[in-house]
């Protein structure tokens, strides 16, 4: 697709990552392909595989992460935006052959600030003209609620699917290479398995979701202790007003399973057949207005 961009984000701070993701999505007219990792080794492996248009780094020790990136990466020409902490602003150094831009972490919630810098990097590449989003979309640095959460969920799902495709490609190559290369491939596969771990993705999503809906999951789990982690995830999707098709794709189930899961949820919550599950979940944090108990 014309204008399609790819971005790899390396970030070990789950509170900063959502803001970076939000800015990255606003930077192009077409939604970019975004893959994130929590460690520099995984970041380098993913970048080596897909050769993105941009890498964004934000680690607690950016200098060490940059050093590791330059040591491991075989693509020094990839542009990097490094989200810096106050104590790094004057001391951060990088390889002279690499393209690095810095962005102070205190400006991370100013969506206009980081988004314009990402757009500038893309313009320097000059592959295709970048169409800037309307100013109305910036919302003064605030997240866009349910729509933003839905995109985040989709990106997590796409990340897993993409990584598993890479793992399958590596499996095809495995019999064709020598032993030293096989050891390296096994190391990459292990990193992919760690990044694609569903529990970790669910933990990341919970942190992100709770920024938008404080205490919802805690309240729901306390009120209905029999709900499993999968049930809670399903409830989040319903409360976000995601369609049955979206839920089916995310959970990897068919339409009949979607209906069955809804039925079981209502049974666990002791709801009648006439009660709407989505409406109940939207009212669950408003006991004084709750008509479903």
C-alpha positions in Angstrom: 0.0 0.0 0.0 1.4 3.4 -0.9 2.6 5.4 2.0 2.7 2.4 4.4 5.4 2.7 7.0 7.0 0.3 9.5 8.3 1.2 12.9 10.1 -1.0 15.5 9.8 0.3 19.1 12.1 -0.9 21.8 10.9 0.2 25.3 11.1 -1.3 28.8 8.7 1.1 30.4 5.0 0.1 30.1 3.8 3.5 31.1 5.8 5.3 28.4 5.1 2.7 25.6 1.4 3.7 25.1 2.3 7.3 24.5 4.9 6.3 21.9 2.5 4.0 20.2 -0.1 6.7 20.1 2.3 9.2 18.4 3.5 6.6 15.9 0.0 5.9 14.7 -0.7 9.6 14.1 2.5 10.1 12.0 1.2 8.8 8.6 -2.0 8.8 6.6 -2.0 5.0 6.5 -1.8 3.1 9.9 1.9 2.0 10.2 3.0 -1.5 10.9 4.3 -1.3 14.5 6.2 -4.0 16.3 7.3 -3.5 19.9 9.8 -5.3 22.1 10.9 -4.9 25.7 14.5 -5.8 25.3 17.3 -4.5 23.0 18.2 -8.0 21.7 14.7 -8.6 20.5 14.5 -5.1 19.1 17.6 -5.7 17.0 16.4 -9.2 15.9 13.1 -7.7 14.7 14.8 -4.8 12.9 17.2 -7.1 11.2 14.2 -9.2 9.9 11.9 -6.5 8.6 14.2 -3.5 8.1 11.8 -0.8 9.3 11.6 2.8 8.2 12.2 3.9 11.8 13.4 2.6 15.2 12.3 4.2 18.4 14.2 3.4 21.6 13.3 4.2 25.2 15.2 2.2 27.8 16.1 3.0 31.4 19.7 2.9 30.3 19.6 4.3 26.7 23.4 4.6 26.4 23.9 0.9 27.1 21.0 0.1 24.7 22.5 2.2 21.9 25.9 0.5 22.5 24.3 -2.9 22.3 22.3 -1.9 19.2 25.4 -0.7 17.3 27.3 -3.8 18.4 24.6 -6.3 17.2 23.0 -4.5 14.3 24.2 -5.0 10.8 22.1 -2.1 9.5 23.7 1.1 10.9 21.8 3.3 8.4 18.4 2.8 10.0 17.2 6.1 11.6 16.6 6.0 15.4 14.6 8.3 17.6 15.9 7.9 21.2 13.5 9.0 24.0 16.0 10.4 26.5 15.9 11.0 30.3 17.1 14.2 31.9 20.4 12.8 33.0 21.2 11.6 29.5 20.4 14.7 27.5 24.0 16.1 27.5 26.0 12.8 27.7 24.3 10.4 25.2 26.7 9.3 22.5 26.3 7.1 19.4 28.2 5.7 16.5 29.2 8.3 13.9 27.8 6.0 11.1 24.3 5.9 12.7 21.4 8.4 12.4 20.1 9.2 15.8 17.6 11.9 16.9 16.7 12.6 20.5 13.4 13.5 22.1 13.2 14.4 25.9 10.9 12.0 27.8 9.2 15.0 29.5 7.7 15.8 26.1 6.4 12.3 25.5 2.7 13.2 26.3 2.8 16.2 23.8 1.6 14.1 20.9 2.3 17.0 18.5 6.0 17.1 19.6 7.0 13.4 18.9 4.6 12.9 16.0 6.2 15.8 14.1 9.6 14.4 14.7 8.6 11.0 13.4 7.1 12.7 10.3 10.4 14.6 9.8 12.3 11.4 9.8 10.0 9.9 7.2 10.3 13.0 5.0 14.1 12.6 5.1 13.7 9.1 3.7 11.6 10.6 0.9 10.1 7.3 -0.1 6.6 8.7 -0.5 5.1 12.0 0.6 3.8 12.0 4.1 0.2 13.3 4.6 -0.1 15.1 7.9 -3.2 14.4 10.0 -5.5 17.2 10.8 -4.7 19.2 13.9 -8.1 18.2 15.4 -6.7 14.7 15.8 -4.1 15.6 18.3 -6.5 16.1 21.2 -3.9 18.0 23.3 -1.8 15.0 24.0 -4.6 12.9 25.4 -5.3 9.3 24.3 -8.4 8.7 22.2 -10.0 6.2 24.5 -11.7 3.1 23.1 -10.5 3.6 19.5 -6.9 3.8 20.8 -7.4 0.7 22.9 -8.8 -1.2 20.0 -5.8 -0.3 17.9 -3.5 -1.4 20.7 -5.2 -4.8 20.9 -5.0 -5.3 17.2 -1.3 -4.4 17.2 -0.6 -6.9 19.9 -2.4 -9.6 17.9 -0.6 -8.6 14.7 2.7 -8.7 16.5 2.2 -12.3 17.6 1.0 -13.3 14.1 4.0 -11.6 12.5 6.6 -13.1 15.0 5.1 -16.6 14.5 5.4 -16.2 10.7 9.1 -15.3 11.2 9.5 -18.4 13.4 8.1 -20.6 10.6 10.5 -19.1 8.1 13.4 -19.9 10.4 12.2 -23.5 10.8 12.3 -23.8 6.9 15.9 -22.5 6.9 17.1 -24.6 9.8 18.0 -27.8 7.9 19.9 -25.8 5.2 22.5 -24.2 7.5 25.6 -25.2 9.4 25.7 -25.9 13.2 27.0 -22.4 14.3 24.2 -20.7 12.3 21.7 -23.2 13.7 22.6 -22.1 17.3 22.0 -18.5 16.3 18.7 -19.4 14.8 17.6 -21.3 17.9 18.5 -18.1 20.0 16.3 -16.0 17.7 13.4 -18.5 17.9 13.7 -18.5 21.7 13.5 -14.7 21.7 10.4 -14.8 19.4 8.7 -17.3 21.8 9.4 -14.9 24.7 8.0 -11.9 22.8 4.9 -13.9 21.6 4.1 -15.1 25.1 0.3 -14.6 25.6 0.6 -14.0 29.3 3.1 -11.2 28.8 0.9 -9.6 26.2 -2.1 -9.8 28.4 -0.2 -8.2 31.3 0.8 -5.3 29.0 -2.7 -4.9 27.7 -4.1 -4.9 31.3 -1.7 -2.1 32.3 -2.7 -0.1 29.2 -6.4 -0.8 29.6 -6.4 0.2 33.3 -5.1 3.6 32.4 -8.4 4.1 30.5 -10.7 2.2 32.9 -9.2 2.5 36.4 -10.3 -0.4 38.7 -12.7 -1.9 36.2 -10.9 -5.3 36.1 -10.3 -5.4 39.8 -13.9 -4.5 40.5 -15.2 -7.1 38.0 -12.9 -9.9 39.3 -14.0 -9.1 42.9 -17.7 -9.1 42.0 -17.4 -12.3 39.9 -14.3 -14.2 41.2 -15.1 -17.2 39.1 -14.1 -15.3 35.9 -10.9 -16.6 34.3 -8.2 -14.4 32.7 -9.7 -15.2 29.3 -13.1 -14.2 30.6 -11.8 -10.9 31.8 -10.1 -10.2 28.5 -13.3 -11.0 26.7 -15.2 -8.6 29.0 -12.7 -5.8 28.1 -13.3 -6.4 24.4 -17.0 -6.2 24.9 -16.8 -3.1 27.1 -14.7 -1.5 24.3 -17.6 -2.2 22.0 -15.6 -4.4 19.7 -17.6 -6.4 17.1 -18.0 -10.1 17.2 -15.8 -10.5 14.2 -13.0 -8.5 15.9 -13.3 -10.7 19.0 -13.4 -13.9 16.9 -10.2 -12.9 15.1 -8.4 -11.8 18.3 -9.2 -15.0 20.2 -8.8 -17.3 17.2 -12.3 -18.8 17.5 -15.4 -19.2 15.3 -18.7 -17.4 15.5 -20.3 -20.3 17.4 -17.6 -20.1 20.0 -18.2 -16.4 20.4 -21.9 -17.0 21.1 -21.0 -19.9 23.5 -18.5 -17.7 25.4 -21.1 -15.0 25.8 -23.6 -17.5 27.1 -21.1 -18.9 29.6 -20.2 -15.4 30.8 -23.8 -14.5 31.4 -24.2 -17.8 33.3 -21.2 -17.1 35.5 -22.5 -13.6 36.2 -26.0 -14.9 37.0 -27.5 -12.7 34.3 -30.9 -13.5 32.7 -31.3 -14.2 29.0 -32.9 -10.8 28.5 -30.0 -8.9 29.9 -27.5 -7.4 27.5 -24.0 -8.3 28.4 -22.3 -5.2 26.9 -24.7 -2.9 28.8 -24.1 -4.8 32.0 -20.3 -4.4 31.7 -20.7 -0.7 31.0 -22.8 -0.3 34.2 -20.7 -2.5 36.4 -18.7 0.4 37.8 -21.8 2.5 38.5 -23.7 0.6 41.2 -26.0 3.5 42.0 -27.3 3.3 38.4 -26.9 -0.4 37.9 -30.2 -1.9 36.8 -28.8 -5.4 36.2 -28.3 -6.6 39.7 
